[in-house]
Amino acid sequence: MEERRQFVRHPIEIPLTYKVLKNERRNISQTTNLSDFGISFLSDEPIPEGQILEIHIYSPRQHLYAKSIVKWKHYLKNEGKFQVGVMFISKQAAFRARMLEQAFRIDLYRQRKMAEEAREIPYSEAALEWIDLHAKEFAEGLA
């Protein structure tokens, strides 16, 4: 199979909803990974390449509504679902998605540290620690 990736992908599972434009039904899913210009997620149904979607990713700290275009899909036999890859239509949406990913990674880091240390850790403290440890690799697309 030919490798078509142009951008580094960052594996991360983030809840999302998506809606095919001109269709009122919102579908619940989760991301499988993010890249600098798009996102992939799981779908129960195939979505045709070229279809425009509205993606909504929500977290308590921020959220993202973004239009995107379906670039590819693969059927995952063992999961009985389709992995769908979309490209954000605006560069601003791609940037916001990356910042949302960073917020999720900080939250995960905070939760892990609280479990390890058996104490409440403020988000701001966890964010500073995470930035110290991972900001460079995150900015370079390695995290």
Buried (B, 14 or more C-beta within 10 A) or exposed (E): EEEEEEEEBBEBEBBBBBBBEEEEEEBEBEBBBBBBBBBBBBBEEBBEEEBBBBBBBBBEEEEBEBBBBBBEBEEEEEEEBBBBBBBBBEEEBBBBBBEBBBBBBBBBBBEEBEEEEEEEBEEEEBBEBBEEEBEEEBEEEEB
